[in-house]
């Protein structure tokens, strides 16, 4: 697909700085782009590539000032990264072949309800009482339990498993291998040292426009439900335990684990390999740096925390500065002790 700079600028509500007739047909990283490619500049670390890139069109911020002449045509936008995301989404839609129909190798019970223009691939298994909305795409080898509801426009990639009674909203995307509604980790210790399984009778409720990365797992509630609110984005290999709640538009990076009954607010950003204990609350707008361990509630909104146990990012930086000076501080203390003794 070939598109001109002026057409891109119109779509992105940006302005052209250069040749409005410049054409591109592919995307590329700024350091690797060749003629006919579109790239973007958003991270200051890559500014040197602005002047060496072979990209034909470059997305930049409105306030970006050139330090020297360049070959590329610029499209100035409010947020280059968001503009790129929009273009990639539009390109993906244009490339996607619309699927519809039900595979003859799918197992569909008589009482299943399937909306118009939906696709069900090979070896999909639906339980009793399943309801599937319109324009849903279910790829091969997906297993869906009894009485599951799936909203319009939702996409389930190959190998997704959804347990009985769970619900997915509209326009969700679950990548390959996602498991929704597995049992929560509930075992009661017995007098003889063994453990008795505690039945998990709740569900998982997922609202609209949620994206869940490959091989992520979300446990059903023990009593009550595990709830993922609208617009949440989960990376690959994220685990949410029973009765966890995640607020609107929160994003969680890969290999993060959240223990049972923890309530995470809206608009939070949680880095990779974060561990969060159970039965605590994380306030709206919290940012948790990668590999942090959160052992108690974060009550103040919009805090940035780091470390294990996690605490204020600003305090952590001061503590790190002191830690680096410990040998000098130890020497000073020894000298002061010597003076005091004299």
C-alpha positions in Angstrom: 0.0 0.0 0.0 1.5 3.3 -1.1 0.5 6.5 0.7 1.6 10.2 0.4 2.8 12.5 3.1 -0.1 14.9 2.7 -2.6 12.0 3.1 -0.8 10.8 6.3 -0.8 14.3 7.7 -4.5 14.6 7.1 -5.2 11.3 8.8 -3.0 12.2 11.8 -4.1 15.9 12.0 -0.5 16.9 11.5 1.5 19.2 9.3 4.0 18.4 6.5 7.4 19.9 6.7 9.0 19.0 3.3 7.5 17.4 0.2 3.8 16.7 0.6 3.9 14.3 -2.4 6.6 12.1 -0.8 5.5 8.4 -0.8 6.0 5.5 1.5 5.0 1.8 1.4 6.4 0.3 4.5 7.4 1.0 8.2 11.0 0.8 9.5 13.1 1.6 12.5 14.7 5.0 12.2 18.3 3.6 12.3 17.5 0.9 9.6 15.0 2.7 7.3 15.5 3.0 3.6 13.9 5.1 0.9 10.2 4.5 0.7 9.9 3.8 4.4 8.1 5.7 7.2 9.7 5.9 10.6 9.3 8.1 13.7 11.4 10.0 16.3 10.1 10.1 19.9 13.1 9.1 22.1 15.9 11.7 22.5 18.5 8.9 22.5 17.8 8.4 18.8 18.1 12.1 17.7 21.4 11.5 15.8 19.5 9.1 13.5 17.2 11.9 12.4 20.1 13.4 10.4 21.3 10.0 9.0 18.2 8.0 8.4 17.2 7.1 4.8 13.5 7.1 5.7 11.4 9.1 3.2 8.9 10.3 5.9 9.6 10.8 9.6 7.0 11.5 12.3 8.2 14.0 14.8 6.7 16.2 17.6 5.3 19.6 16.8 8.0 21.4 18.8 11.0 19.4 17.5 13.7 21.7 16.2 16.2 20.6 13.6 19.9 21.2 14.3 20.9 20.6 10.7 19.4 19.9 7.2 17.8 16.4 6.6 16.7 14.4 3.6 13.4 13.1 5.0 10.0 14.8 4.8 8.7 15.5 8.3 5.1 15.1 9.5 4.7 17.1 12.7 2.2 15.7 15.2 1.3 16.1 18.9 2.6 12.7 19.9 4.8 10.7 17.3 4.5 7.4 19.2 0.7 7.6 19.4 0.6 8.7 15.7 2.6 5.6 14.7 0.4 3.4 16.8 -2.6 4.7 14.9 -1.0 4.2 11.5 0.0 0.6 12.4 -3.5 -0.1 13.5 -4.9 1.2 10.2 -2.3 -0.7 8.2 -3.1 -3.9 10.1 -6.8 -3.5 9.4 -6.1 -2.9 5.7 -3.9 -6.1 5.5 -6.3 -8.3 7.4 -8.5 -10.6 5.5 -12.0 -10.7 7.0 -12.9 -14.2 8.1 -16.4 -15.6 8.7 -18.1 -18.9 8.9 -17.8 -22.0 11.1 -15.3 -24.7 10.5 -16.7 -28.2 9.9 -14.2 -29.4 12.4 -15.4 -27.2 15.2 -17.5 -28.7 18.1 -20.6 -26.5 18.4 -23.5 -27.5 20.7 -27.1 -26.9 19.5 -27.8 -24.2 22.1 -24.8 -22.1 21.3 -25.6 -18.6 20.0 -23.3 -17.2 17.3 -23.6 -13.6 16.0 -23.5 -12.4 12.4 -20.2 -12.3 10.6 -18.3 -14.3 13.2 -15.6 -16.8 12.5 -14.9 -20.1 14.3 -11.8 -21.9 13.2 -10.7 -25.6 13.1 -11.0 -27.7 16.3 -12.6 -25.0 18.4 -14.7 -26.4 21.2 -17.7 -24.5 22.6 -19.5 -25.5 25.8 -23.2 -25.5 26.5 -25.0 -22.1 26.6 -22.2 -20.1 25.0 -23.1 -16.8 23.5 -20.8 -15.2 20.9 -21.5 -11.7 19.6 -21.1 -10.3 16.1 -17.8 -10.0 14.2 -16.0 -12.2 16.6 -13.0 -14.1 15.4 -12.1 -17.4 17.2 -8.9 -19.0 15.8 -8.1 -22.7 15.8 -7.8 -24.9 18.9 -9.7 -22.5 21.2 -11.6 -24.1 24.1 -14.6 -22.3 25.6 -16.5 -23.6 28.7 -20.2 -23.7 29.4 -22.2 -20.4 29.7 -19.4 -18.1 28.5 -20.3 -14.8 26.9 -18.1 -13.1 24.3 -18.8 -9.6 23.2 -18.9 -8.1 19.6 -15.6 -7.7 17.7 -13.5 -9.8 20.2 -10.6 -11.8 18.8 -9.3 -15.0 20.4 -6.0 -16.2 18.9 -5.0 -19.9 18.7 -5.0 -22.0 21.8 -6.9 -19.6 24.1 -8.8 -21.4 27.0 -11.8 -19.8 28.7 -13.3 -21.5 31.7 -17.1 -21.9 32.4 -19.1 -18.9 33.3 -16.6 -16.2 32.4 -17.4 -13.2 30.3 -15.5 -11.1 27.8 -16.6 -7.6 26.6 -16.5 -6.1 23.2 -13.4 -5.6 21.1 -11.1 -7.5 23.3 -7.9 -9.3 22.0 -6.6 -12.4 23.7 -3.3 -13.7 22.2 -2.2 -17.3 21.8 -2.2 -19.5 24.9 -4.1 -17.2 27.3 -6.0 -19.0 30.0 -9.0 -17.3 31.6 -10.9 -18.8 34.5 -8.4 -21.4 35.8 -8.8 -22.2 39.5 -7.3 -19.8 42.0 -4.6 -21.1 44.3 -6.7 -22.0 47.3 -5.7 -24.8 49.7 -6.6 -25.1 53.4 -3.8 -26.6 55.6 -4.9 -29.6 57.6 -3.9 -30.9 61.0 -1.8 -33.8 59.4 0.2 -31.3 57.3 -1.7 -31.9 54.1 -3.7 -29.4 52.1 -7.4 -29.6 51.2 -8.4 -27.8 48.0 -10.8 -24.9 48.4 -13.3 -24.9 45.5 -13.2 -21.8 43.3 -16.8 -20.9 42.5 -16.4 -17.4 41.2 -15.9 -16.2 37.6 -13.6 -13.8 35.5 -15.4 -10.7 34.2 -13.5 -8.8 31.5 -14.8 -5.5 30.2 -14.5 -3.9 26.8 -11.2 -3.2 24.9 -9.0 -5.3 27.0 -5.8 -6.9 25.4 -4.1 -9.8 27.1 -0.7 -11.1 25.9 0.4 -14.6 25.1 0.3 -17.2 27.9 -1.1 -14.8 30.5 -3.3 -16.5 33.1 -6.2 -15.0 35.1 -7.7 -17.1 37.8 -11.4 -17.2 38.6 -12.6 -15.9 41.9 -12.9 -18.2 44.9 -16.1 -16.5 46.1 -17.0 -13.4 44.1 -15.3 -12.6 40.8 -11.9 -11.6 39.3 -12.6 -8.3 37.4 -10.6 -6.7 34.6 -12.0 -3.2 33.8 -12.3 -1.5 30.4 -9.1 -0.7 28.5 -6.7 -2.8 30.6 -3.6 -4.0 28.7 -1.7 -7.1 30.0 1.6 -8.2 28.6 2.8 -11.8 28.0 3.1 -14.1 31.0 1.2 -11.9 33.4 -0.6 -13.8 36.2 -3.6 -12.4 38.1 -4.8 -14.5 41.0 -8.3 -15.1 42.3 -10.5 -12.0 43.1 -7.9 -9.5 41.8 -9.5 -6.3 40.4 -7.6 -4.2 37.8 -8.9 -0.7 37.1 -9.6 1.0 33.8 -6.7 1.7 31.4 -4.1 0.1 33.7 -1.1 -1.5 31.9 1.0 -4.4 33.3 4.2 -5.6 31.7 5.5 -9.2 31.3 6.1 -11.7 34.1 4.3 -9.6 36.7 2.3 -11.6 39.3 -0.5 -10.2 41.5 -1.6 -12.3 44.5 -5.2 -12.8 45.5 -7.8 -10.1 46.3 -5.5 -7.2 45.5 -7.3 -4.2 44.1 -5.3 -2.2 41.5 -6.6 1.3 40.6 -7.1 2.9 37.2 -4.4 4.4 34.9 -1.6 2.5 36.7 1.6 1.5 35.0 3.3 -1.7 36.3 6.7 -2.7 35.0 8.0 -6.2 34.2 8.7 -8.9 36.8 6.8 -6.9 39.5 5.5 -9.0 42.5 2.5 -7.7 44.4 1.2 -9.4 47.6 -2.4 -10.2 48.2 -5.2 -8.3 49.9 -3.7 -4.8 49.4 -4.8 -1.7 47.4 -2.9 0.2 44.7 -4.1 3.7 44.3 -5.1 5.2 40.9 -2.2 6.4 38.7 0.5 4.5 40.6 3.7 3.7 38.6 5.7 0.6 39.8 9.2 0.2 38.3 10.3 -3.2 37.0 11.3 -5.9 39.4 9.8 -4.1 42.4 8.2 -6.0 45.2 5.1 -4.4 46.6 4.3 -5.7 50.2 1.8 -3.1 51.4 -0.9 -0.9 50.1 -0.1 2.3 48.2 -2.8 4.8 49.3 -1.5 8.0 47.7 -2.5 8.4 44.0 0.1 8.9 41.3 3.1 7.8 43.3 6.1 6.3 41.6 7.6 3.4 43.6 10.6 1.1 43.1 12.7 -1.6 44.9 11.9 -4.6 47.1 10.1 -3.8 49.3 9.0 -1.0 47.0 8.9 2.6 48.3 9.0 6.2 46.9 11.1 6.5 43.8 12.6 9.8 45.0 13.5 8.3 48.4 15.0 5.2 46.6 17.3 7.4 44.5 18.5 9.2 47.6 19.1 5.8 49.4 21.1 4.5 46.4 23.2 7.6 46.5 24.0 7.0 50.2 24.7 3.3 49.5 27.3 4.2 47.0 29.1 6.4 49.5 29.0 3.9 52.3 32.8 3.1 52.2 33.6 6.8 52.5 31.0 7.2 55.3 32.4 4.3 57.2 35.9 5.8 56.9 34.6 9.1 58.2 32.9 7.5 61.2 36.1 5.6 62.1 38.0 8.9 62.0 35.4 10.7 64.1 35.4 7.8 66.6 39.2 8.0 66.8 39.0 11.8 67.5 36.3 11.3 70.2 38.5 8.6 71.9 41.4 11.1 72.1 
